[in-house]
Amino acid sequence: MENTQSESRLPGIRIGPGSGLDKLAALLEALGRDMPESPGITRWSDVAEMLLSGPRDRVVLDADHFPQEDIGIVRRFLVARPGASIEALGANRAAPVSRSLLAMEGVHWHPWPQDLVQLESLLRPVRVTQTAGAAGRDAAERSSLGTPREEPKVADLRSPLVELLAQVRRAGDALESARASGEMSPAQSLHLGAELTRLERGARGLLLESERPLAPAEAMDLDCLVEEELAVLALQSRRAPRVRYHGGEALPVRADRSLLVHALGMLLDLARGLAPQGEALEVRTLAAPIDQDQPGFARAIVRVRAPAGVLSDLSPAQLLMPAGLGERVPGVGPSELCALARLCAQRGLLLEVHRVVGAQALLEFDVSAPLAERHAAKLAVSPG
């Protein structure tokens, strides 16, 4: 597998997964043999592998089948590589994923299917004129690396993590095949599936933590983000938990979208492990003042509520400690909540755990970001 590529490497074409792109790769390779100075063509199978591409590579992806939750990785790829581009192929540029991709600078749309002229255009080198701003950013990045040993440390960590994610994805595909053929009992497949999810989630968390430079915060509506992610999770798997969602209020924030998606997925898995089988999980978004005496300062909150269950004898502070969860919750690692809290703190988010006293012992897991100042000044609600 390719490692992080140097500035001196010639630009290449990196083609993603999908039956349509398999055919495209074969056609481009055949055309490239007859074209002088055609770029090298390589493949990637997991979206995280995009982050190992070169600074001027052209990455080809199938927009019609690209996961909405991975849009943040595309954004980080383009921010870190002003000279690179995304070549998005699709049949419907009005689809939500296509619109999200086209909203980013550096994404080019190609209608599917491609004709011969369009295929040849993909093989022609793109001349990139670097702006003064991009040159300044590049110089700033080079000057901020510190000692020469810092960059290899990050690269050495990210490369095996990307490989691990690809291996987990392949193991998940094999599990689905075994499940469909009846080679594995339902209990065995459920247990193995939970462990693979746990492994993938841990690797993605480490990949986020190793990211340098950090992805810039972006403006978004937290309520819309949560609603979209819950819809995506429901479509991705028949085993996705049933969710009662309470929201609808505009909650403008500036935050790391990928981390919010990662945090929501982890907390939903934790809540599903705590809730009785078949019970719907409760998720809500709300705004709350940081201090009742200072209503102009507020946070937008994503709250996941679940029965305390096997965690009922532990305090919220204990749950956020290393190994605080122990091996009590199936499919969730002992230190996952602690690691998520640390990652949130590094990116300007806040993870809190609260105990709800009532007829049933409940836990509330809150991930929050500062609410936009103009919206916070109008805030007249308290947490509910």
WOMO-V951495 format. One record per run of one state. SS is the DSSP state (h for helix, s for strand, l for the rest). FROM is the first residue (numbers start at 1). LEN is the number of residues. If there is no record, write none. Layout:
BEGIN
ss,from,len
SS,FROM,LEN
SS,FROM,LEN
END
This chain:
BEGIN
ss,from,len
l,1,12
s,13,3
l,16,3
h,19,14
l,33,8
s,41,3
l,44,3
h,47,6
l,53,5
s,58,5
h,63,3
l,66,2
h,68,13
l,81,4
s,85,6
l,91,5
h,96,7
l,103,4
s,107,5
l,112,4
h,116,8
l,124,8
h,132,12
l,144,5
h,149,33
l,182,4
h,186,25
l,211,7
s,218,4
h,222,15
l,237,6
s,243,4
l,247,5
s,252,4
l,256,1
h,257,18
l,275,6
s,281,11
l,292,2
s,294,14
l,308,1
h,309,3
l,312,4
h,316,4
l,320,16
h,336,11
l,347,3
s,350,7
l,357,5
s,362,10
l,372,1
h,373,5
l,378,7
END
